Amino acid sequence: MDTWTEIEGKRIHDPLFLKQYQQKSEDSYMSASSTTTSSSSKQCNKVLGPVIVGAGPSGLAVAACLKEKGIPSLVIERSDCIASLWQHKTYDRLSLHLPKKFCELPLMPFPFDFPPYPSKKQFVLYLEAYAKKFGINPSFNRTVISAEHDKTLDQWRLHVIGPNKEKEEYTCRWLIVATGENAETVTPEIEGLTEFSGPVVHTSMYKSGQHFEGKKVLVVGCGNSGMEVCLDLCNHNAQPHIVVRDTVCSCKVSVH
Ligand SMILES: Cc1cc2nc3c(=O)[nH]c(=O)nc-3n(C[C@H](O)[C@H](O)[C@H](O)COP(=O)(O)OP(=O)(O)OC[C@H]3O[C@@H](n4cnc5c(N)ncnc54)[C@H](O)[C@@H]3O)c2cc1C
């Protein structure tokens, strides 16, 4: 549940970072597992059903499927809303990158009149309707900082920081981690970056190209977000350049 673990998890799949971070990763896993906390000033909550960490699309889907089977659950979310990635960490022009048939959640299709690639606003509206339909009311502004399993009691013990920075404890028999793969920003350590005097913006903080009109912008990375941000910058009369670490594959597509 430690946020660094997620970032390291991403880097573990990256051969260029693998060597550099392997040792660091091992060290941090060791120290995380040996952390001890005092429970004297904590509020303790026993949850009868499963606890789901994260109120993104995955967490909501799990809660709905459990509800459908008559199993209540508690969703704990560190942000102040459902789908916080979509609501707080995405650019204005975003629409689903995949056709809607691949993105809908179980038990409730997208509205029939949604376009093949719903906008971010439509997707959030759909998720809000989904949470309402299944009566999912996450416990917001609570960050799970660690989870440990007590084998003797067969219970998970979660340490949580509450809305006013207070320590809380939750115990439950089942724990579902739905904290996402894009929930943490990863900014690469680029030599010389600290000496660069202009703004450095991670895509999770980028909203629109209107702030970059007439400016030269270097976009690092050409995944979906990098490409789309470049297009957005062009549309707002900025002068973007894109830097790509690997080769770019292009293929010929014949249309019949
Ligand atoms: C630009 C962009 C475009 C995308 N387009 C598509 C698309 O078209 N189709 C598609 O299927 N996917 C797309 N994705 C992928 C995206 O990851 C998924 O849409 C979806 O958001 C994943 O849902 P999730 O619930 O697994 O994770 P998230 O949406 O990341 O939700 C995880 C939640 O867990 C919370 N959380 C994290 N850590 C803790 C903690 N310690 N304690 C409490 N809460 C915590 C976070 O605040 C967050 O709300 C896109 C992503 C991006 C960035």
The ligand as a Tripos MOL2 file, in Angstrom:
@<TRIPOS>MOLECULE
LIG
   53    58     1     0     0
SMALL
NO_CHARGES

@<TRIPOS>ATOM
      1 C1         -4.9970    9.8150  -20.0570 C.3       1 LIG1
      2 C2         -5.5720    8.4620  -19.7230 C.ar      1 LIG1
      3 C3         -6.4610    7.8440  -20.5920 C.ar      1 LIG1
      4 C4         -6.9910    6.5950  -20.2910 C.ar      1 LIG1
      5 N1         -7.8960    6.0310  -21.1510 N.ar      1 LIG1
      6 C5         -8.4580    4.8440  -20.8250 C.ar      1 LIG1
      7 C6         -9.4740    4.2700  -21.6510 C.ar      1 LIG1
      8 O1         -9.8670    4.8100  -22.6780 O.2       1 LIG1
      9 N2        -10.0160    3.1010  -21.2680 N.ar      1 LIG1
     10 C7         -9.6220    2.4620  -20.1230 C.ar      1 LIG1
     11 O2        -10.1690    1.4050  -19.8100 O.2       1 LIG1
     12 N3         -8.6470    2.9780  -19.3550 N.ar      1 LIG1
     13 C8         -8.0770    4.1430  -19.6520 C.ar      1 LIG1
     14 N4         -7.1190    4.6820  -18.8460 N.ar      1 LIG1
     15 C9         -6.5700    3.8690  -17.7500 C.3       1 LIG1
     16 C10        -7.1540    4.1720  -16.3760 C.3       1 LIG1
     17 O3         -6.1810    3.6510  -15.5040 O.3       1 LIG1
     18 C11        -8.4850    3.4870  -16.1970 C.3       1 LIG1
     19 O4         -9.4660    4.1540  -16.9540 O.3       1 LIG1
     20 C12        -9.0550    3.5090  -14.8110 C.3       1 LIG1
     21 O5         -8.9960    4.7950  -14.2330 O.3       1 LIG1
     22 C13        -8.3740    2.4920  -13.9200 C.3       1 LIG1
     23 O6         -9.2240    2.3460  -12.8100 O.3       1 LIG1
     24 P1         -8.6970    1.8800  -11.4050 P.3       1 LIG1
     25 O7         -9.8640    1.9480  -10.4790 O.co2     1 LIG1
     26 O8         -7.9910    0.5780  -11.5620 O.co2     1 LIG1
     27 O9         -7.5820    2.9330  -10.9720 O.3       1 LIG1
     28 P2         -7.6800    4.5170  -10.7210 P.3       1 LIG1
     29 O10        -8.6630    5.1680  -11.6020 O.co2     1 LIG1
     30 O11        -6.2790    5.0080  -10.7220 O.co2     1 LIG1
     31 O12        -8.2590    4.5910   -9.2260 O.3       1 LIG1
     32 C14        -7.4850    4.2650   -8.1220 C.3       1 LIG1
     33 C15        -8.0510    5.0230   -6.9300 C.3       1 LIG1
     34 O13        -7.3870    4.5640   -5.7560 O.3       1 LIG1
     35 C16        -7.1300    5.6870   -4.9280 C.3       1 LIG1
     36 N5         -5.9940    5.3550   -4.0810 N.ar      1 LIG1
     37 C17        -4.7070    5.1030   -4.4790 C.ar      1 LIG1
     38 N6         -3.9400    4.8110   -3.4180 N.ar      1 LIG1
     39 C18        -4.7560    4.8810   -2.3190 C.ar      1 LIG1
     40 C19        -4.5400    4.6790   -0.9280 C.ar      1 LIG1
     41 N7         -3.3280    4.3360   -0.4620 N.pl3     1 LIG1
     42 N8         -5.5900    4.8370   -0.0720 N.ar      1 LIG1
     43 C20        -6.8340    5.1730   -0.5380 C.ar      1 LIG1
     44 N9         -7.0840    5.3680   -1.8690 N.ar      1 LIG1
     45 C21        -6.0650    5.2240   -2.7360 C.ar      1 LIG1
     46 C22        -6.8060    6.8160   -5.9160 C.3       1 LIG1
     47 O14        -6.9990    8.0880   -5.3170 O.3       1 LIG1
     48 C23        -7.8020    6.5290   -7.0310 C.3       1 LIG1
     49 O15        -9.0260    7.2280   -6.8590 O.3       1 LIG1
     50 C24        -6.6030    5.9350  -19.1040 C.ar      1 LIG1
     51 C25        -5.7100    6.5680  -18.2220 C.ar      1 LIG1
     52 C26        -5.2180    7.8050  -18.5110 C.ar      1 LIG1
     53 C27        -4.2620    8.4660  -17.5280 C.3       1 LIG1
@<TRIPOS>BOND
     1     1     2 1
     2     2     3 ar
     3     2    52 ar
     4     3     4 ar
     5     4     5 ar
     6     4    50 ar
     7     5     6 ar
     8     6     7 ar
     9     6    13 1
    10     7     8 2
    11     7     9 ar
    12     9    10 ar
    13    10    11 2
    14    10    12 ar
    15    12    13 ar
    16    13    14 ar
    17    14    15 1
    18    14    50 ar
    19    15    16 1
    20    16    17 1
    21    16    18 1
    22    18    19 1
    23    18    20 1
    24    20    21 1
    25    20    22 1
    26    22    23 1
    27    23    24 1
    28    24    25 2
    29    24    26 1
    30    24    27 1
    31    27    28 1
    32    28    29 2
    33    28    30 1
    34    28    31 1
    35    31    32 1
    36    32    33 1
    37    33    34 1
    38    33    48 1
    39    34    35 1
    40    35    36 1
    41    35    46 1
    42    36    37 ar
    43    36    45 ar
    44    37    38 ar
    45    38    39 ar
    46    39    40 ar
    47    39    45 ar
    48    40    41 1
    49    40    42 ar
    50    42    43 ar
    51    43    44 ar
    52    44    45 ar
    53    46    47 1
    54    46    48 1
    55    48    49 1
    56    50    51 ar
    57    51    52 ar
    58    52    53 1
@<TRIPOS>SUBSTRUCTURE
     1 LIG1         1 GROUP 0 **** ****
